[in-house]
Amino acid sequence: MSHAAPGPLSGLLVADFSRVLAGPYCTMLLADLGADVIKVESPAGDDTRRWTPPETSDGVSTYYLAINRNKRSVALDLTDAADLAAARELARRADIMVENFRPGGLARFGLDYESVRPGNASIIYASISGFGAGGGRHLPGYDLMVQAMSGLMSLTGDPSGPPYRSGISVFDVIAGLHTAIGILAALNHRARTGDGQYIEASLMASALSGMVNQTSAYAAGGVVPFRMGNAHPSLYPYEPLPTGAGDLIVTAGNDSQFRKLCEVVGAPQLADDPRFARNADRTANRDQLRPLLIERLAERPAADWFSALIAGGVPCGPINTVDQGIAFATEVGLGPVVTAGSGTAARPAIRHPLTFSATPPRYDLPPPALDEHGDEIRAWLREQEAGPGEQQAGNR
């Protein structure tokens, strides 16, 4: 593909054999930054094409649209000899290959790393699974399973209620991000040495890393964290507090911010109270401090307190719905909604999370229909004498 403004990853070909969320999210981030991503689907298509509701007015899954822009789609049946040959040729030419089959699942097609590497020694091959290629290789990799088995659900929800899942597939997203980081690191290694390598990511490993202070509590301190609702185990106040109208998130994360909070709400004496003077004291005595803060906050609605506390240097915020969150991001200039593609095929999308001063993300292509680019990709793969990296993106 040709781009009006080449991105930082322009000229790189990504063979995307992944589906659902972790892999496609990773490859979309690469595509936004200029990589030419060819999305390989079975003739039935990516599962997320059928994950509805919600859907657009023309019946397309919004889940699928969220993670597949800037890609071209080719449908290949790996049990068909011609399609398998095309898939192997794509792997031979690719700079990067991403797959999230169950560990070893591509070996029978000759598309695992050990099979691909002899014909493409510079390939960066990334595999994403639920629990790695060792003792957990037989387990299917679903985010909800990992939320349960990693311990996240034991931390989520009301202390007296049942465990809850996160409102998003958080470990799929984190695994996708980790995989993208690994690919970029491997690209730098290849630039120095000429050698590709194999990258393995798993939802479980990403979960344990992504749970940061909670997993560290056990690994470094021998403490098993527990469910605390919206409370934080190490900070107070750091939770929603009721006001005269509506709840407000208050995050006074250090002693200075707590003093400012006390001044704004008209209770400066609380900052000097030995029960609350230091964060450790406030955390230990939160049950005594909370009603004192609520008493002051009850005097005004959340919207008024938000303005007053922010002006006073106290981090806080309203609890928005998703539409309100997007509206707020728009208000503060983040431009959260972009248009992928142009003309009648254009789709609204949430923008790439990074900004670049010289090589901004692109939004050239809307998420593709199944096999939308199949003919052109198959024709290109039939061309002779094209090796990895030899065909630049503008000539593909």
C-alpha positions in Angstrom: 0.0 0.0 0.0 1.1 3.6 -0.6 0.7 6.2 2.1 0.7 10.0 1.7 2.8 10.2 4.9 4.8 7.1 5.7 4.6 6.0 9.3 7.5 4.8 11.4 6.8 1.1 10.5 6.3 1.8 6.7 7.9 -0.9 4.5 7.3 -3.7 7.0 5.0 -6.6 6.0 3.0 -8.3 8.8 1.4 -11.6 8.2 -1.4 -11.6 10.7 -2.7 -15.1 11.4 -4.3 -14.1 14.6 -8.0 -13.7 15.5 -10.4 -12.4 18.1 -8.7 -9.7 20.3 -5.1 -9.9 21.6 -3.4 -10.5 18.2 -5.6 -8.3 16.1 -5.2 -5.4 18.6 -1.4 -5.8 18.4 -1.4 -5.9 14.6 -3.8 -2.9 14.3 -1.4 -0.8 16.4 1.4 -1.8 14.0 -0.8 -1.0 11.0 -1.7 2.4 12.4 2.0 3.1 12.4 2.5 2.3 8.8 3.1 -1.5 8.6 1.3 -3.4 5.8 -0.8 -5.9 7.7 -2.4 -8.8 5.8 -5.1 -10.3 7.8 -5.4 -14.1 7.1 -8.8 -15.5 7.9 -10.4 -18.8 7.5 -13.3 -18.9 5.0 -15.7 -18.5 7.9 -13.9 -15.3 9.0 -12.7 -13.9 12.3 -15.0 -14.9 15.1 -15.5 -11.3 16.1 -17.3 -10.6 12.8 -20.2 -12.5 14.4 -19.9 -11.0 17.9 -23.1 -8.9 18.2 -24.8 -7.0 19.6 -23.8 -4.2 19.3 -23.6 -3.6 15.6 -23.6 -0.8 13.1 -26.7 0.3 11.2 -25.5 -1.9 8.3 -25.1 -4.9 10.5 -21.3 -5.0 11.1 -20.0 -6.0 14.5 -18.6 -3.0 16.4 -16.3 -5.5 18.2 -14.7 -6.5 14.9 -14.4 -2.9 13.8 -12.6 -1.9 17.0 -9.4 -3.9 16.2 -9.0 -4.4 12.4 -8.6 -1.1 10.7 -5.7 -0.5 8.3 -5.5 -4.2 7.3 -6.2 -6.1 4.1 -8.1 -9.4 4.3 -7.5 -12.7 2.5 -9.4 -15.8 3.3 -7.3 -19.0 3.2 -8.4 -22.5 3.9 -5.2 -24.1 5.3 -6.6 -27.6 4.5 -6.6 -26.6 0.8 -3.3 -27.2 -1.0 -3.3 -24.0 -3.0 -4.4 -21.8 0.0 -1.8 -23.4 2.2 0.9 -22.7 -0.4 -0.2 -19.1 -0.4 -0.1 -18.9 3.4 3.5 -20.4 3.4 4.6 -17.9 0.7 3.2 -15.0 2.8 5.1 -16.3 5.8 8.3 -16.5 3.7 8.0 -12.9 2.6 6.8 -11.4 5.8 9.0 -9.3 8.2 6.7 -10.1 11.1 4.2 -12.9 11.7 1.7 -12.9 14.5 -0.5 -15.9 15.4 -2.6 -17.0 18.4 -3.4 -20.6 17.6 -3.1 -23.0 20.5 0.6 -23.7 21.0 1.8 -26.0 18.2 -1.5 -25.6 16.3 0.3 -24.3 13.1 2.9 -27.0 13.1 0.8 -29.4 11.1 0.5 -26.8 8.3 4.2 -26.0 8.3 3.5 -22.5 9.6 5.1 -22.7 13.0 8.3 -20.8 13.7 10.6 -23.8 13.2 9.1 -24.5 9.8 9.0 -20.8 8.7 12.5 -19.8 9.9 14.6 -21.9 7.4 13.1 -19.9 4.5 13.0 -16.6 6.3 15.7 -16.3 8.8 15.0 -12.6 9.5 11.4 -13.1 10.4 10.1 -11.9 13.7 7.5 -14.5 14.7 5.2 -13.7 17.6 2.9 -16.3 19.2 0.2 -15.4 21.7 -1.5 -18.1 23.8 -3.5 -18.3 27.0 -1.0 -20.0 29.3 2.2 -20.5 27.3 3.7 -23.4 25.4 4.7 -25.4 28.5 2.4 -27.2 31.0 -0.5 -24.9 30.1 -0.3 -25.5 26.3 -3.5 -27.6 26.4 -5.6 -24.9 27.9 -7.7 -22.6 25.7 -6.8 -18.9 26.0 -9.9 -16.9 26.9 -9.6 -13.6 28.7 -12.3 -14.5 31.2 -10.5 -17.7 32.2 -7.3 -15.8 32.8 -9.1 -13.1 34.8 -10.4 -15.9 37.0 -7.2 -18.0 37.2 -4.7 -15.2 37.6 -6.6 -13.9 40.7 -7.9 -10.7 39.2 -11.5 -11.6 39.8 -10.7 -12.3 43.5 -9.8 -8.6 43.6 -12.8 -7.2 41.7 -16.2 -6.5 43.2 -17.8 -5.7 46.6 -16.0 -7.4 49.6 -19.3 -9.0 50.6 -20.3 -10.0 47.1 -19.1 -12.4 44.4 -16.0 -11.9 42.3 -16.5 -9.9 39.1 -14.8 -9.7 35.7 -13.4 -6.5 34.4 -15.7 -4.5 32.1 -13.3 -5.2 29.2 -11.1 -8.1 28.2 -8.2 -6.5 30.0 -5.6 -9.2 29.6 -6.2 -9.7 25.9 -5.5 -6.0 25.5 -2.4 -6.1 27.8 -1.1 -9.2 26.0 -1.5 -7.4 22.6 0.4 -4.4 23.9 3.2 -6.6 25.3 3.4 -8.4 22.0 3.7 -5.1 20.1 6.5 -4.1 22.5 8.3 -7.4 21.9 8.0 -7.0 18.1 9.5 -3.5 18.2 12.3 -4.7 20.5 13.0 -7.5 18.0 13.0 -5.1 15.1 15.7 -3.1 16.8 17.7 -6.3 17.4 17.3 -7.3 13.7 18.4 -3.8 12.6 21.7 -4.4 14.5 22.3 -8.0 13.7 20.1 -9.0 10.7 18.6 -11.8 12.8 14.9 -12.4 13.4 13.7 -14.3 16.5 10.7 -16.0 18.1 8.6 -14.1 20.6 6.1 -15.8 23.0 3.4 -13.9 24.9 0.7 -15.3 27.0 -2.4 -13.9 28.6 -1.4 -15.4 32.0 2.1 -13.9 32.0 0.6 -10.6 30.9 -2.0 -10.8 33.7 0.6 -11.4 36.4 2.7 -8.5 35.1 -0.3 -6.3 34.6 -1.6 -6.8 38.1 1.6 -5.0 39.3 1.2 -4.0 43.0 -1.2 -6.8 43.7 1.0 -9.6 42.5 4.0 -7.9 44.0 2.2 -7.9 47.4 2.4 -11.7 47.3 5.7 -12.2 45.5 7.7 -9.7 47.5 5.7 -9.5 50.8 3.9 -12.8 51.1 0.6 -11.0 51.4 -2.5 -12.4 49.5 -4.5 -9.4 48.4 -8.3 -9.5 48.7 -11.4 -7.8 47.3 -12.0 -4.3 48.6 -14.6 -2.9 46.2 -13.5 0.5 45.0 -11.0 1.0 47.8 -7.2 0.9 47.3 -5.1 -1.3 49.6 -2.3 1.2 49.9 -3.8 4.7 49.5 -6.6 6.7 51.1 -8.6 8.6 50.0 -8.5 6.9 46.6 -12.0 5.9 45.8 -15.5 7.3 45.0 -17.0 9.4 47.7 -20.7 10.5 47.8 -21.4 14.3 47.6 -24.5 16.4 47.8 -25.4 15.1 44.3 -23.6 12.1 42.8 -20.3 10.4 43.6 -16.9 11.8 42.9 -13.6 10.0 42.5 -11.1 11.5 44.9 -7.5 10.5 44.5 -5.4 12.3 47.1 -2.3 10.1 46.5 0.1 11.9 48.8 0.2 14.0 52.0 0.4 17.3 50.1 -2.7 16.5 48.1 -4.5 15.4 51.2 -3.8 18.7 52.9 -5.1 20.5 49.8 -8.2 18.4 49.9 -8.8 19.3 53.5 -8.4 23.0 52.8 -10.8 23.0 49.9 -13.5 21.1 51.7 -13.2 23.4 54.7 -11.6 21.0 57.2 -7.9 21.9 57.4 -7.6 20.4 60.8 -7.9 16.9 59.4 -4.4 17.2 57.8 -2.8 17.8 61.2 -4.8 15.1 63.0 -2.2 12.3 63.9 -4.7 9.7 62.7 -4.6 11.1 59.2 -1.3 13.1 58.8 0.5 10.4 56.8 -0.7 8.2 54.0 -0.1 5.1 56.1 -2.1 6.6 58.9 -5.0 7.5 56.6 -5.0 4.0 55.1 -5.1 2.4 58.5 -7.8 4.7 59.8 -9.9 5.0 56.7 -13.1 4.0 58.5 -12.7 7.0 60.8 -11.7 9.5 58.0 -14.3 8.5 55.5 -17.4 9.8 57.3 -15.6 13.1 58.1 -14.9 13.7 54.4 -18.4 12.7 53.3 -19.9 15.1 55.8 -18.0 18.0 54.1 -18.6 16.8 50.6 -22.4 16.5 51.2 -22.6 20.3 51.2 -22.2 20.6 47.4 -22.9 18.5 44.3 -20.1 16.5 42.6 -19.9 18.9 39.6 -19.1 21.8 41.9 -16.6 19.8 43.9 -14.9 18.7 40.7 -14.2 22.3 39.7 -13.2 23.4 43.2 -10.9 20.5 43.9 -9.2 20.6 40.5 -8.6 24.3 41.0 -7.2 23.5 44.4 -4.7 20.9 43.1 -6.6 17.8 44.2 -6.9 15.0 41.6 -10.5 14.0 41.2 -13.1 13.2 38.6 -16.7 12.3 37.9 -17.8 8.7 37.1 -18.8 9.0 33.4 -20.6 6.6 31.1 -18.6 5.7 27.9 -20.3 8.4 25.8 -19.5 11.0 28.5 -15.9 9.8 28.6 -15.5 10.3 24.9 -17.2 13.7 25.1 -14.8 14.7 27.9 -11.8 13.5 25.9 -13.1 15.6 23.0 -13.5 18.6 25.3 -9.9 18.5 26.5 -8.6 18.2 22.9 -7.6 14.5 22.7 -9.7 14.0 19.5 -10.7 10.5 20.5 -12.8 9.7 17.4 -11.2 9.5 13.9 -12.4 8.3 10.5 -10.8 5.1 9.1 -10.9 5.1 5.3 -12.8 7.5 3.1 -16.0 7.8 1.0 -18.9 5.4 1.6 -16.6 2.8 3.2 -15.4 5.1 5.9 -15.9 4.0 9.5 -15.6 6.0 12.8 -13.0 4.6 15.1 -11.1 5.4 18.3 -7.8 6.9 17.5 -4.4 5.3 18.0 -3.4 6.1 21.6 0.0 7.7 20.7 0.9 10.9 19.0 4.1 11.5 17.0 5.6 14.8 16.1 7.0 13.6 12.7 5.2 10.3 11.8 1.6 10.4 13.0 -0.6 7.3 12.9 -2.6 6.7 9.7 -6.2 5.7 9.2 -6.1 4.9 5.5 -8.3 1.7 5.5 -11.5 0.8 7.2 -11.7 -2.7 8.7 -11.9 -5.0 5.7 -14.7 -7.2 4.6 -13.9 -10.9 4.6 -11.5 -11.7 1.7 -11.9 -8.1 0.4 -8.3 -8.0 -0.9 -8.0 -11.7 -1.6 -7.6 -11.5 -5.3 -4.8 -8.9 -5.2 -3.0 -10.7 -2.4 -3.1 -14.1 -4.1 -1.9 -12.6 -7.3 1.0 -10.9 -5.5 1.9 -14.1 -3.7 2.1 -15.9 -7.1 4.8 -13.5 -8.2 8.3 -15.0 -8.4 11.5 -14.1 -6.7 10.1 -11.9 -3.9 11.8 -12.4 -0.6 11.2 -11.0 2.9 11.3 -7.2 2.9 12.1 -7.0 -0.8 8.8 -5.7 -1.9 8.2 -2.3 -0.4 4.8 -1.4 0.9 4.1 0.9 -2.0 4.5 -1.9 -4.5 2.4 -4.5 -2.7 
